Amino acid sequence: MKPVPPILWQPDAARIERATITRYARWLAETRGLETGAYEELWEWSTTELEAFWASLWDFFDVQASEPFERVLGSRSMPGAQWFPGTRLNYAEHVFRRRDPSRVALRHASELRPLTETSWGELSEATRRCAAALRAAGIVPGDRVVAYLPNILEATVAFHACASIGATWSSCSPDFGVRSVVDRFAQIEPRLLLTIDGYRYGGRDHDRLDVVRSLQRAMPTLERTIVLGYLDPDPRLDGLDRATSWADFVAEAGDEPLSFAQLPFDHPLWVLYSSGTTGLPKAIVHGHGGILLELLKKLHLHVDAQAEDRLFWFTTTGWMMWNFLNGGLLTEGSIVLYDGNPGHPGLGTLWDLAEEAGITCFGTSASYVAACMKDGISPRRGRDLSRLAAIGSTGSPLSPEGFDWVYRELGPDVWLFSTSGGTDLCTAFVGGVPTVPVYRGELQARALGARVEAWAPDGVSVVGEVGELVITEPMPSMPVRFWGDDDGSRYRASYFDTFPGVWRHGDWIEITDRGTAIITGRSDATINRGGIRMGTAEIYRAVLSLDEIVDALVVDLPREGTQGYMPLFVVLRPGTALDDELVARIRVRIREDCSPRHVPDEVRAVPAVPRTLSGKVLEVPVKRILAGEPADRALSRDSLADPDALRPFEALAAEWQGSGTAGA
């Protein structure tokens, strides 16, 4: 039996008492006669009595609908579950209802703009004007509005304006290249484009008007383009077709009040996209009602956002965490936006923001935590972070050493919740619970309403063993559909081909007998050597424990007549050489920490590891390139944070092909 890791944090009685999930459990007892003890009992009820659970959230959060629902689940099948048929509502209505116009709704800063506060009154008026301008431009429910905008106030305003009138929103970060944007936006045939003239990142200005011209040419359905002067208050519109400045656009707004179109539960709220690393990105449609219920649940019961909280997550508009962060406006707390390079002028930039904005919940990625560890960052040194009460981590598994760093550097009273979920459901279905302990290296629990299990290849649920992460019961925020996938075949192939009727997510997970979880990496990037399966995250943890290594990527290539060929690629700290002594220490560390069978056949230094714009390591596309597939077929270069990171792998593939040693 594996040893139980140490508890790093335990909520005290006061924290448990004030948690919204505690109030919810008492409300269930008072109104439903349901008595639950430990969190696991509440989770079990929520994932077996689906209709009772989701109906209870509807009542607990006082969801407003102009038409009542006929029943909670019209169909329970997956795919194809039918939630709350007959009802009509609006996501944005729940954001703006019952607001004190003088209270702060959000704080926002960027490399171009100082930290600024926006009140609920100001946000409501800006949203009203934008919605009225959209209507004046002929936008009606169901039309698609696409945004090539950074994570700034105007993006939040425009999204809520679209939601209020029933238009479908979709966004990309302006660091996406032309092909990557077109691959996403062109699928949904937008009528209107919202864009900036350029942006600043890492202290450098990047003009994007040439990109906008290319987007217009590539998307003939565009009838109008609205340009926000982000670099220049008076942006140049020459050479753009049917373009208007943001200032002139909102000036077209009439005096009509902010109103909310009443829409079916599954009416498209937004379209998100898979990473696009292999082929055309999947255009994932989420509905008003499903996202509303999921984010009400997640932000209140799991993140525990309350009136005094200021929620931050470092993200761009091209990652689902932007949508999730804006869901914080459904709570009594406020949110904090930031646009810019988190490492400019140094990795302390976001910690400076945490102090200045008074952030209480600091959301980031595991890779950012690892970078701070490697760079010797001490967030509390010279900063007052006394308001900081919680750290959220997502994007990839947070190593046990990452847990240690958070508690060493930020103190024993900080609640660290590592989470795992996906763009597919726009939520985390394993992660934080404010009333249970934090064990080193583990995610606290499975989320309410998310029947997450670890399955062996034969479809048997296992505990205490690594298995495929599956979801065996439907959730309201599962995709309504993929855009353009009229017969649903691509949707079914993405999640339901392996276990019919059961969602297979593509991660390896272990559920412990304590109800905690450990994510060990993508199941399609797992390395099976001699029958021993190991997630790549475990190998990276071992390698990155060496001070000389700042990043790593490992793949296992099939080669005829062998058990396979497993090269390890490492990014070295400046001034370090990959000599025989370092290679030997890497091999020893993997042998001791992982297994002798996972010692790499070769170690090579590369300038950078290929990652998506959201920070995910691209093991599978690299594996395909090294096996001889052309890079432009293996992935979309515009989906990479640094397209040049592919060059060493392309060169190696060419070298291997020339010598006849390429992967089979």
C-alpha positions as CSV (number, residue, x, y, z in Angstrom):
1,M,0.0,0.0,0.0
2,K,1.3,3.4,-0.9
3,P,2.1,5.7,2.0
4,V,-0.3,8.5,2.6
5,P,1.3,11.9,1.8
6,P,1.4,14.6,4.5
7,I,-1.4,17.0,5.0
8,L,-0.2,20.5,4.0
9,W,-3.3,22.4,4.9
10,Q,-6.4,21.8,6.9
11,P,-9.3,24.3,7.0
12,D,-10.0,25.6,10.5
13,A,-13.5,25.7,12.0
14,A,-14.1,29.3,11.0
15,R,-13.2,28.6,7.4
16,I,-15.5,25.6,7.2
17,E,-18.3,27.6,8.9
18,R,-18.2,30.5,6.4
19,A,-17.8,28.3,3.3
20,T,-20.7,28.5,0.9
21,I,-20.7,24.7,0.5
22,T,-21.4,24.4,4.2
23,R,-24.4,26.7,3.8
24,Y,-25.5,24.7,0.8
25,A,-25.3,21.4,2.8
26,R,-27.4,22.9,5.6
27,W,-29.9,24.2,3.1
28,L,-30.2,20.7,1.7
29,A,-31.0,19.4,5.1
30,E,-33.6,22.1,5.8
31,T,-35.3,22.1,2.4
32,R,-34.7,18.5,1.1
33,G,-34.3,16.5,4.3
34,L,-30.9,15.4,3.0
35,E,-28.3,14.9,5.8
36,T,-24.8,14.5,4.6
37,G,-21.7,14.1,6.7
38,A,-18.3,14.1,4.9
39,Y,-17.8,15.7,1.6
40,E,-17.6,12.2,-0.1
41,E,-21.3,11.6,0.9
42,L,-22.4,14.8,-0.6
43,W,-20.4,14.0,-3.8
44,E,-21.9,10.5,-4.0
45,W,-25.5,11.9,-3.8
46,S,-24.7,14.6,-6.3
47,T,-23.5,12.1,-8.9
48,T,-26.2,9.4,-8.4
49,E,-29.3,11.6,-7.9
50,L,-28.5,13.9,-10.8
51,E,-32.0,15.4,-11.2
52,A,-32.3,16.2,-7.5
53,F,-28.8,17.7,-7.4
54,W,-29.0,20.0,-10.4
55,A,-32.6,21.0,-9.4
56,S,-31.3,21.9,-6.0
57,L,-28.6,24.2,-7.5
58,W,-31.3,25.9,-9.6
59,D,-33.2,26.7,-6.4
60,F,-30.2,27.4,-4.2
61,F,-28.8,30.0,-6.6
62,D,-32.3,31.3,-7.5
63,V,-31.9,30.8,-11.2
64,Q,-34.3,33.2,-13.1
65,A,-36.2,31.9,-16.1
66,S,-39.0,33.4,-18.0
67,E,-40.4,29.9,-18.8
68,P,-40.2,26.9,-16.3
69,F,-38.5,23.7,-17.2
70,E,-40.6,20.6,-17.9
71,R,-38.1,18.3,-16.0
72,V,-34.4,18.4,-15.2
73,L,-33.3,15.6,-17.6
74,G,-35.3,14.9,-20.7
75,S,-32.7,12.3,-21.6
76,R,-29.9,10.9,-19.6
77,S,-27.9,9.4,-22.5
78,M,-24.4,10.3,-23.4
79,P,-23.9,11.9,-25.8
80,G,-27.2,13.6,-26.2
81,A,-28.3,14.4,-22.6
82,Q,-31.2,16.9,-22.6
83,W,-31.1,19.3,-19.7
84,F,-34.0,21.4,-18.5
85,P,-36.2,21.2,-21.6
86,G,-38.7,24.0,-22.0
87,T,-37.0,26.6,-19.9
88,R,-35.9,30.0,-21.2
89,L,-33.2,32.2,-19.5
90,N,-30.1,34.3,-20.1
91,Y,-26.6,33.8,-18.7
92,A,-25.9,37.6,-18.6
93,E,-29.0,38.4,-16.7
94,H,-27.6,36.5,-13.7
95,V,-24.4,38.5,-13.9
96,F,-26.1,41.9,-13.6
97,R,-29.1,41.2,-11.4
98,R,-29.3,42.8,-7.9
99,R,-26.0,44.7,-8.2
100,D,-25.0,47.7,-6.1
101,P,-23.8,50.1,-8.9
102,S,-21.1,51.6,-6.6
103,R,-19.4,48.3,-5.8
104,V,-16.3,47.3,-7.7
105,A,-17.0,44.6,-10.3
106,L,-13.5,44.1,-11.7
107,R,-9.9,45.4,-11.6
108,H,-7.8,45.4,-14.7
109,A,-4.2,46.2,-15.7
110,S,-1.9,45.5,-18.6
111,E,1.5,46.5,-19.9
112,L,-0.2,49.4,-21.5
113,R,-2.6,50.4,-18.8
114,P,-2.3,51.0,-15.0
115,L,-4.4,49.1,-12.6
116,T,-8.0,50.5,-12.7
117,E,-11.2,49.7,-11.0
118,T,-14.6,49.4,-12.7
119,S,-17.8,49.6,-10.7
120,W,-20.9,47.5,-11.4
121,G,-22.6,50.7,-12.6
122,E,-19.8,51.4,-15.1
123,L,-19.7,47.8,-16.3
124,S,-23.5,47.8,-16.7
125,E,-23.5,51.0,-18.7
126,A,-20.6,49.9,-20.9
127,T,-22.4,46.6,-21.6
128,R,-25.6,48.4,-22.3
129,R,-24.0,50.7,-24.9
130,C,-22.1,47.8,-26.5
131,A,-25.3,45.7,-26.7
132,A,-27.3,48.6,-28.2
133,A,-24.5,49.1,-30.8
134,L,-24.6,45.4,-31.7
135,R,-28.3,45.6,-32.2
136,A,-28.0,48.8,-34.3
137,A,-25.5,46.8,-36.4
138,G,-28.1,44.2,-37.1
139,I,-26.8,41.5,-34.7
140,V,-29.6,39.2,-33.6
141,P,-29.8,36.0,-31.4
142,G,-27.8,33.2,-33.0
143,D,-25.4,35.5,-34.9
144,R,-21.7,34.9,-34.2
145,V,-19.5,37.7,-33.0
146,V,-15.8,37.0,-32.9
147,A,-13.2,38.8,-30.8
148,Y,-9.5,39.2,-31.5
149,L,-8.9,40.9,-28.3
150,P,-6.6,40.7,-25.3
151,N,-7.7,40.1,-21.7
152,I,-8.9,43.7,-21.1
153,L,-12.0,45.4,-19.9
154,E,-13.5,45.8,-23.4
155,A,-13.4,42.0,-24.0
156,T,-15.4,41.4,-20.8
157,V,-17.9,44.2,-21.8
158,A,-18.3,42.8,-25.3
159,F,-18.8,39.2,-24.2
160,H,-21.6,40.2,-21.8
161,A,-23.2,42.4,-24.4
162,C,-23.3,39.5,-26.9
163,A,-24.7,37.2,-24.2
164,S,-27.4,39.7,-23.3
165,I,-28.8,39.8,-26.8
166,G,-28.3,36.1,-27.6
167,A,-25.4,36.4,-30.0
168,T,-22.8,33.7,-29.8
169,W,-19.3,34.8,-28.7
170,S,-15.9,33.4,-29.6
171,S,-12.5,34.8,-28.9
172,C,-8.8,34.4,-29.7
173,S,-5.8,36.0,-28.2
174,P,-4.1,38.5,-30.5
175,D,-0.9,36.5,-30.3
176,F,-2.6,33.9,-32.4
177,G,-1.4,34.0,-36.0
178,V,-3.6,34.4,-39.1
179,R,-4.0,30.7,-39.9
180,S,-4.7,29.7,-36.3
181,V,-7.4,32.4,-36.0
182,V,-9.0,31.5,-39.4
183,D,-9.0,27.8,-38.5
184,R,-11.1,28.7,-35.5
185,F,-13.3,31.6,-36.5
186,A,-14.1,30.7,-40.1
187,Q,-15.8,27.5,-39.0
188,I,-18.6,29.5,-37.3
189,E,-19.1,32.0,-40.1
190,P,-19.1,35.2,-38.0
191,R,-20.9,38.4,-39.0
192,L,-18.9,40.8,-36.9
193,L,-15.3,41.0,-35.8
194,L,-14.1,42.9,-32.7
195,T,-10.3,43.5,-32.7
196,I,-7.5,45.6,-31.5
197,D,-5.0,47.5,-33.6
198,G,-2.1,45.9,-31.7
199,Y,-0.9,45.0,-28.3
200,R,2.2,45.2,-26.0
201,Y,3.9,42.0,-24.7
202,G,7.2,41.8,-23.0
203,G,7.8,45.6,-23.5
204,R,7.4,45.4,-27.2
205,D,4.5,46.6,-29.3
206,H,3.0,44.3,-31.9
207,D,0.9,45.8,-34.7
208,R,-1.9,43.5,-35.8
209,L,-3.7,45.5,-38.5
210,D,-2.0,43.5,-41.2
211,V,-3.4,40.4,-39.5
212,V,-6.8,41.9,-39.4
213,R,-6.7,42.6,-43.1
214,S,-5.9,39.0,-43.7
215,L,-8.7,37.9,-41.4
216,Q,-11.2,40.0,-43.4
217,R,-10.0,38.4,-46.7
218,A,-10.2,34.9,-45.2
219,M,-13.7,35.3,-43.7
220,P,-16.2,36.5,-46.3
221,T,-19.1,36.3,-43.9
222,L,-17.8,39.3,-42.0
223,E,-20.0,42.3,-42.5
224,R,-18.3,44.6,-40.1
225,T,-15.1,45.0,-38.2
226,I,-14.8,47.1,-35.0
227,V,-11.2,48.2,-34.2
228,L,-10.3,49.2,-30.6
229,G,-7.3,51.5,-30.4
230,Y,-5.2,49.7,-27.8
231,L,-1.8,50.9,-29.1
232,D,-3.1,54.1,-30.6
233,P,-6.3,55.8,-29.3
234,D,-7.0,56.8,-33.0
235,P,-6.3,53.6,-34.9
236,R,-5.6,53.5,-38.6
237,L,-8.4,52.0,-40.5
238,D,-7.0,52.4,-44.0
239,G,-7.0,49.2,-46.0
240,L,-9.7,47.7,-43.8
241,D,-13.1,46.8,-45.3
242,R,-16.3,48.1,-43.5
243,A,-14.3,49.0,-40.4
244,T,-15.3,51.3,-37.6
245,S,-13.4,52.4,-34.5
246,W,-14.7,51.2,-31.1
247,A,-15.4,54.7,-30.0
248,D,-17.5,55.4,-33.1
249,F,-19.2,52.0,-32.8
250,V,-20.5,52.5,-29.2
251,A,-21.5,56.1,-30.1
252,E,-24.1,54.5,-32.3
253,A,-25.9,53.1,-29.3
254,G,-29.3,54.3,-28.5
255,D,-30.9,54.9,-25.1
256,E,-32.5,51.5,-24.8
257,P,-31.9,49.9,-21.4
258,L,-29.8,46.8,-20.9
259,S,-32.2,43.9,-21.5
260,F,-31.8,40.1,-21.7
261,A,-33.1,37.9,-24.5
262,Q,-34.8,34.8,-23.1
263,L,-33.2,31.8,-24.7
264,P,-33.5,28.0,-24.6
265,F,-31.2,26.3,-22.1
266,D,-28.9,25.0,-24.9
267,H,-28.8,28.3,-26.9
268,P,-25.1,28.8,-27.9
269,L,-23.4,31.1,-25.4
270,W,-19.9,30.8,-26.8
271,V,-17.7,28.6,-29.0
272,L,-14.4,27.4,-27.5
273,Y,-11.7,25.4,-29.4
274,S,-9.5,22.5,-28.8
275,S,-5.8,23.3,-29.0
276,G,-5.6,22.6,-32.7
277,T,-2.4,20.7,-32.3
278,T,-3.6,17.9,-34.7
279,G,-5.9,19.1,-37.5
280,L,-8.6,21.7,-37.5
281,P,-9.5,22.7,-33.9
282,K,-12.8,21.3,-32.7
283,A,-15.4,24.2,-32.4
284,I,-17.0,23.4,-29.0
285,V,-20.4,24.9,-28.4
286,H,-21.6,25.6,-24.9
287,G,-25.1,26.6,-23.9
288,H,-26.4,29.5,-21.7
289,G,-28.0,27.3,-19.1
290,G,-25.3,24.6,-18.8
291,I,-22.5,27.1,-18.4
292,L,-24.6,29.2,-16.0
293,L,-25.3,26.2,-13.7
294,E,-21.8,24.8,-13.8
295,L,-20.1,28.2,-13.1
296,L,-22.5,29.0,-10.3
297,K,-21.6,25.7,-8.7
298,K,-17.9,25.8,-9.3
299,L,-17.2,29.5,-8.4
300,H,-19.4,29.4,-5.3
301,L,-19.1,25.8,-3.9
302,H,-15.6,24.9,-4.9
303,V,-13.7,28.2,-5.3
304,D,-15.8,29.6,-2.5
305,A,-15.8,33.1,-3.9
306,Q,-17.5,35.5,-1.5
307,A,-18.2,39.2,-1.3
308,E,-14.7,40.2,0.0
309,D,-12.9,38.1,-2.6
310,R,-10.9,39.3,-5.5
311,L,-10.4,36.5,-8.0
312,F,-7.5,36.4,-10.5
313,W,-6.3,33.8,-13.0
314,F,-3.5,34.5,-15.4
315,T,-5.0,33.7,-18.8
316,T,-5.6,35.0,-22.3
317,T,-8.9,35.2,-24.2
318,G,-7.8,32.1,-26.2
319,W,-8.0,29.8,-23.1
320,M,-11.1,28.6,-21.4
321,M,-9.8,30.0,-18.1
322,W,-10.7,33.5,-19.5
323,N,-14.3,32.3,-19.7
324,F,-14.1,30.7,-16.3
325,L,-12.6,33.8,-14.7
326,N,-15.3,36.0,-16.1
327,G,-17.7,33.5,-14.4
328,G,-16.5,35.1,-11.2
329,L,-18.9,37.9,-12.0
330,L,-21.7,35.6,-11.1
331,T,-20.5,35.7,-7.5
332,E,-20.5,38.5,-4.9
333,G,-16.8,38.8,-5.3
334,S,-14.9,40.8,-8.0
335,I,-12.4,39.7,-10.6
336,V,-8.9,40.9,-11.7
337,L,-7.7,40.9,-15.3
338,Y,-4.2,41.2,-16.6
339,D,-2.8,41.5,-20.1
340,G,0.9,41.1,-20.7
341,N,3.9,38.9,-20.3
342,P,4.0,37.3,-16.8
343,G,7.7,37.2,-17.0
344,H,8.3,40.8,-17.9
345,P,10.3,42.5,-16.6
346,G,10.6,39.5,-14.3
347,L,8.6,36.6,-12.8
348,G,7.7,38.8,-9.9
349,T,5.3,40.9,-12.1
350,L,2.1,38.9,-11.2
351,W,3.0,38.9,-7.5
352,D,3.3,42.7,-7.7
353,L,-0.2,42.7,-9.2
354,A,-1.4,40.5,-6.4
355,E,-0.2,43.1,-3.9
356,E,-1.4,46.1,-5.8
357,A,-4.9,44.7,-6.6
358,G,-5.3,43.0,-3.2
359,I,-5.9,39.6,-4.9
360,T,-7.3,37.0,-2.5
361,C,-7.4,34.0,-4.9
362,F,-4.4,33.8,-7.3
363,G,-4.9,31.5,-10.2
364,T,-2.0,30.4,-12.3
365,S,-0.5,27.4,-14.1
366,A,1.7,24.6,-12.8
367,S,4.4,25.8,-15.3
368,Y,4.4,29.3,-13.8
369,V,4.9,27.8,-10.3
370,A,7.7,25.6,-11.6
371,A,9.3,28.7,-13.3
372,C,9.1,30.6,-10.0
373,M,10.7,27.7,-8.2
374,K,13.5,27.5,-10.7
375,D,14.1,31.3,-10.7
376,G,14.3,31.5,-7.0
377,I,11.2,33.8,-6.7
378,S,10.0,34.6,-3.2
379,P,6.6,36.2,-3.6
380,R,6.4,37.6,-0.1
381,R,9.8,39.2,-0.1
382,G,9.2,43.0,-0.2
383,R,5.5,42.6,-0.8
384,D,2.4,42.7,1.4
385,L,0.4,39.6,0.3
386,S,-1.7,39.5,3.5
387,R,-4.9,39.4,1.6
388,L,-3.9,36.4,-0.4
389,A,-5.8,33.4,0.9
390,A,-5.9,30.9,-1.9
391,I,-3.7,29.7,-4.8
392,G,-5.2,27.9,-7.8
393,S,-3.2,25.8,-10.2
394,T,-4.2,24.3,-13.5
395,G,-3.0,23.6,-17.1
396,S,-0.9,20.6,-16.2
397,P,-0.3,18.5,-13.1
398,L,1.3,20.4,-10.2
399,S,4.3,18.4,-8.8
400,P,4.6,17.6,-5.1
401,E,7.6,20.0,-5.1
402,G,5.3,22.7,-6.4
403,F,3.0,22.1,-3.4
404,D,6.0,22.4,-1.1
405,W,7.1,25.7,-2.8
406,V,3.7,27.3,-2.3
407,Y,3.5,26.4,1.4
408,R,7.2,27.4,2.0
409,E,6.9,30.7,0.2
410,L,3.3,31.7,0.9
411,G,2.8,30.3,4.3
412,P,0.8,27.5,6.0
413,D,-2.5,29.3,6.0
414,V,-2.9,29.5,2.2
415,W,-5.3,27.1,0.6
416,L,-3.7,25.5,-2.5
417,F,-6.2,23.9,-4.8
418,S,-4.7,22.1,-7.9
419,T,-7.4,21.5,-10.5
420,S,-8.0,19.5,-13.6
421,G,-10.7,19.8,-16.2
422,G,-10.9,21.0,-19.8
423,T,-12.0,23.3,-22.5
424,D,-14.5,20.6,-23.4
425,L,-16.7,21.3,-20.3
426,C,-15.2,24.7,-19.5
427,T,-14.7,23.7,-15.9
428,A,-12.5,21.7,-13.5
429,F,-14.1,18.4,-12.6
430,V,-11.4,17.5,-10.1
431,G,-9.9,20.0,-7.8
432,G,-10.6,22.3,-4.9
433,V,-13.0,21.9,-2.0
434,P,-12.7,24.6,0.8
435,T,-13.7,22.2,3.6
436,V,-11.3,19.3,3.1
437,P,-7.6,18.9,3.6
438,V,-4.8,19.4,1.1
439,Y,-2.5,16.4,0.7
440,R,0.9,16.9,-0.8
441,G,0.8,16.3,-4.6
442,E,-2.9,15.5,-4.7
443,L,-6.1,17.2,-6.0
444,Q,-8.5,17.5,-3.1
445,A,-11.6,15.8,-4.5
446,R,-13.9,15.2,-7.5
447,A,-16.3,18.1,-8.1
448,L,-20.0,17.9,-7.2
449,G,-22.1,16.6,-10.0
450,A,-19.0,15.1,-11.8
451,R,-19.0,11.3,-11.7
452,V,-15.3,11.0,-12.4
453,E,-13.7,7.6,-12.2
454,A,-10.5,5.8,-13.1
455,W,-11.1,2.9,-15.5
456,A,-9.0,0.0,-16.4
457,P,-8.9,-0.9,-20.1
458,D,-11.7,-3.4,-19.6
459,G,-14.0,-0.7,-18.3
460,V,-13.8,-1.6,-14.6
461,S,-13.6,1.3,-12.1
462,V,-10.4,1.1,-10.0
463,V,-9.4,2.8,-6.8
464,G,-5.7,3.2,-5.8
465,E,-4.6,2.5,-9.3
466,V,-4.0,4.6,-12.4
467,G,-6.7,4.4,-15.0
468,E,-8.4,6.3,-17.8
469,L,-10.2,9.4,-16.5
470,V,-13.8,8.9,-17.5
471,I,-17.1,10.7,-16.6
472,T,-19.9,8.2,-16.4
473,E,-22.9,10.5,-15.9
474,P,-23.8,13.6,-18.0
475,M,-23.1,17.1,-16.9
476,P,-25.0,20.3,-18.1
477,S,-21.8,22.0,-19.4
478,M,-20.8,19.1,-21.7
479,P,-20.8,20.5,-25.2
480,V,-24.1,21.1,-26.9
481,R,-22.4,20.0,-30.1
482,F,-19.3,20.7,-32.2
483,W,-20.0,23.5,-34.8
484,G,-20.4,22.0,-38.2
485,D,-20.6,18.4,-36.9
486,D,-24.1,17.9,-38.1
487,D,-24.3,14.2,-37.5
488,G,-22.4,14.3,-34.2
489,S,-19.8,11.8,-35.5
490,R,-16.8,14.0,-34.6
491,Y,-18.2,14.6,-31.2
492,R,-18.7,10.9,-30.5
493,A,-15.3,10.0,-31.9
494,S,-13.7,12.6,-29.6
495,Y,-15.0,11.2,-26.3
496,F,-17.2,8.1,-26.6
497,D,-15.4,5.7,-29.0
498,T,-13.4,3.9,-26.3
499,F,-16.2,3.3,-23.8
500,P,-19.6,3.8,-25.5
501,G,-21.9,5.9,-23.5
502,V,-19.1,7.0,-21.2
503,W,-17.0,10.2,-21.6
504,R,-13.2,9.4,-21.9
505,H,-11.3,12.5,-21.3
506,G,-7.8,11.5,-22.3
507,D,-6.0,11.8,-18.9
508,W,-4.5,9.3,-16.6
509,I,-6.0,9.6,-13.1
510,E,-5.7,7.8,-9.8
511,I,-8.5,8.0,-7.3
512,T,-7.3,7.3,-3.7
513,D,-9.3,5.6,-1.0
514,R,-9.5,9.0,0.6
515,G,-11.3,10.5,-2.4
516,T,-8.4,12.6,-3.5
517,A,-7.0,12.4,-7.0
518,I,-3.6,12.3,-8.8
519,I,-3.4,13.3,-12.5
520,T,-0.3,11.8,-14.1
521,G,-0.6,13.2,-17.6
522,R,-2.3,12.6,-20.9
523,S,-3.2,9.0,-21.6
524,D,-2.4,9.4,-25.2
525,A,1.2,10.4,-24.2
526,T,1.7,7.7,-21.7
527,I,4.9,5.7,-22.0
528,N,4.5,1.9,-21.8
529,R,7.9,0.2,-21.4
530,G,8.0,-3.5,-20.7
531,G,4.4,-3.4,-19.6
532,I,4.9,-0.6,-17.0
533,R,2.8,2.5,-17.8
534,M,4.0,5.8,-16.7
535,G,2.6,9.3,-17.3
536,T,5.1,11.8,-18.7
537,A,4.4,14.1,-15.8
538,E,6.1,11.6,-13.5
539,I,9.3,11.6,-15.7
540,Y,9.3,15.4,-15.9
541,R,9.0,15.7,-12.1
542,A,12.1,13.6,-11.8
543,V,14.1,15.5,-14.4
544,L,13.1,18.9,-13.3
545,S,14.3,18.2,-9.8
546,L,17.8,18.8,-11.2
547,D,18.7,22.5,-11.0
548,E,20.4,22.4,-14.4
549,I,17.1,21.5,-16.2
550,V,14.4,24.1,-16.7
551,D,12.1,22.2,-19.1
552,A,11.8,18.7,-20.6
553,L,9.9,16.6,-23.2
554,V,10.0,12.8,-23.6
555,V,8.4,10.6,-26.2
556,D,8.5,6.9,-26.9
557,L,9.0,6.0,-30.6
558,P,8.2,2.5,-32.0
559,R,11.1,0.9,-33.8
560,E,10.8,-2.5,-35.4
561,G,12.5,-5.3,-33.5
562,T,12.9,-3.3,-30.3
563,Q,10.8,-2.2,-27.3
564,G,10.9,1.3,-28.7
565,Y,13.2,4.2,-28.6
566,M,12.7,6.8,-25.9
567,P,14.6,10.1,-26.3
568,L,14.5,12.8,-23.6
569,F,14.8,16.4,-24.7
570,V,15.9,19.0,-22.0
571,V,16.1,22.7,-21.9
572,L,19.2,23.7,-19.9
573,R,19.6,26.6,-17.5
574,P,21.8,29.3,-19.1
575,G,25.5,28.5,-18.7
576,T,25.0,24.8,-18.2
577,A,26.4,22.2,-20.6
578,L,24.8,18.7,-21.3
579,D,28.0,16.8,-20.5
580,D,28.3,13.1,-19.6
581,E,28.1,13.8,-15.9
582,L,24.8,15.6,-16.2
583,V,23.4,12.9,-18.5
584,A,24.4,10.3,-16.0
585,R,22.6,12.2,-13.2
586,I,19.5,12.5,-15.3
587,R,19.5,8.7,-15.9
588,V,20.0,8.0,-12.2
589,R,17.2,10.3,-11.2
590,I,14.7,8.7,-13.6
591,R,15.8,5.2,-12.6
592,E,15.4,6.0,-8.9
593,D,12.3,8.2,-9.0
594,C,10.4,6.5,-11.9
595,S,11.6,3.1,-13.0
596,P,14.7,1.5,-14.6
597,R,12.5,0.8,-17.7
598,H,11.9,4.5,-18.2
599,V,15.5,5.6,-18.4
600,P,15.8,7.4,-21.7
601,D,17.8,5.9,-24.6
602,E,19.2,9.3,-25.4
603,V,19.3,12.7,-23.8
604,R,19.4,15.8,-26.1
605,A,19.5,19.5,-25.3
606,V,17.0,21.8,-27.2
607,P,16.5,25.5,-26.9
608,A,12.8,25.2,-26.0
609,V,10.0,22.7,-25.5
610,P,7.1,23.0,-27.9
611,R,4.0,24.1,-26.0
612,T,0.6,25.3,-26.9
613,L,-0.4,28.9,-26.2
614,S,-2.0,27.7,-22.9
615,G,1.3,26.0,-21.9
616,K,0.6,22.3,-22.6
617,V,3.6,20.2,-23.7
618,L,3.1,18.8,-27.2
619,E,4.3,15.2,-26.8
620,V,2.0,13.6,-29.3
621,P,2.7,16.0,-32.3
622,V,6.5,15.8,-31.6
623,K,6.2,12.1,-31.6
624,R,4.5,12.2,-34.9
625,I,7.1,14.5,-36.4
626,L,9.9,12.3,-35.2
627,A,8.2,9.3,-36.7
628,G,8.4,11.0,-40.1
629,E,5.1,12.9,-40.4
630,P,5.5,16.5,-41.8
631,A,5.2,19.0,-39.1
632,D,2.5,21.0,-40.8
633,R,0.3,17.8,-40.8
634,A,1.2,16.9,-37.2
635,L,0.0,20.2,-35.8
636,S,-0.9,23.9,-36.5
637,R,2.2,26.0,-36.0
638,D,0.0,29.0,-35.0
639,S,-1.2,27.0,-32.0
640,L,2.3,27.1,-30.5
641,A,3.6,29.6,-28.0
642,D,7.0,29.5,-29.9
643,P,6.8,27.9,-33.4
644,D,10.6,28.0,-33.6
645,A,10.7,25.4,-30.9
646,L,9.8,22.8,-33.5
647,R,13.0,23.3,-35.6
648,P,15.3,20.9,-33.7
649,F,12.7,18.1,-33.9
650,E,12.2,18.6,-37.6
651,A,15.9,18.6,-38.1
652,L,16.3,15.4,-36.1
653,A,13.5,13.7,-38.0
654,A,15.2,14.6,-41.3
655,E,18.5,13.2,-39.9
656,W,16.9,10.0,-38.8
657,Q,15.1,9.5,-42.1
658,G,18.3,10.1,-43.9
659,S,20.0,7.4,-41.9
660,G,17.1,5.0,-41.9
661,T,16.5,5.2,-38.1
662,A,13.2,7.1,-38.0
663,G,10.4,5.8,-35.9
664,A,8.2,3.2,-37.5
